[in-house]
Amino acid sequence: MKMNTIKEYATAHGYPYVDYYHLLVDKDGNYVSSYFSDGVHPTLSTYYIMEDYVKPIIDAELSK
């Protein structure tokens, strides 16, 4: 089985796939500039947004 993406690999092996992209862009698909300190690296407040998204996924995995 050839896999082209990390998402495909995760799905094929039963791992959760976490995609932050939709959290970090506006309705037009542009990165929200206030979420990045230099246009690339997330700010501390952005990490909290990401944490709120990923924590339930991690908790679910740890409870298995």
C-alpha positions as CSV (number, residue, x, y, z in Angstrom):
1,M,0.0,0.0,0.0
2,K,1.5,3.3,-1.1
3,M,0.7,6.2,1.1
4,N,1.1,9.8,0.0
5,T,0.4,11.8,3.1
6,I,0.8,11.7,6.8
7,K,-2.9,11.6,7.2
8,E,-3.2,8.5,5.0
9,Y,-0.5,6.8,7.1
10,A,-2.1,7.7,10.4
11,T,-5.5,6.5,9.2
12,A,-4.1,3.3,7.8
13,H,-2.4,2.5,11.1
14,G,-5.1,3.6,13.5
15,Y,-3.4,6.7,14.7
16,P,-5.2,10.0,15.3
17,Y,-4.3,12.7,12.8
18,V,-4.2,16.3,14.1
19,D,-4.5,19.0,11.5
20,Y,-4.2,22.6,12.9
21,Y,-4.6,24.3,9.5
22,H,-8.3,25.0,9.8
23,L,-7.7,26.6,13.2
24,L,-5.1,29.0,11.9
25,V,-6.7,30.3,8.7
26,D,-9.5,32.7,7.9
27,K,-12.5,31.9,5.8
28,D,-10.4,32.5,2.6
29,G,-7.7,30.1,3.7
30,N,-5.2,32.8,4.6
31,Y,-3.2,32.5,7.8
32,V,-4.5,34.8,10.6
33,S,-1.5,37.1,11.0
34,S,-2.2,37.8,14.7
35,Y,-1.6,34.1,15.4
36,F,2.0,34.3,14.3
37,S,4.8,36.3,15.9
38,D,6.9,36.5,12.7
39,G,4.6,35.1,10.0
40,V,5.8,31.6,10.7
41,H,6.0,30.8,14.4
42,P,2.8,30.7,16.5
43,T,2.4,33.1,19.4
44,L,1.8,31.8,22.9
45,S,-1.9,32.5,22.6
46,T,-2.0,30.5,19.4
47,Y,-0.5,27.5,21.2
48,Y,-3.3,27.7,23.7
49,I,-5.8,27.5,20.8
50,M,-3.9,24.5,19.5
51,E,-3.8,22.9,22.9
52,D,-7.6,23.2,23.3
53,Y,-8.0,21.4,20.0
54,V,-5.5,18.6,20.6
55,K,-6.1,17.9,24.3
56,P,-9.3,15.9,23.8
57,I,-7.6,13.8,21.1
58,I,-4.6,13.1,23.4
59,D,-6.9,12.3,26.3
60,A,-8.9,9.9,24.2
61,E,-5.7,8.1,23.1
62,L,-4.4,7.9,26.6
63,S,-7.7,6.4,27.9
64,K,-7.5,3.4,25.5
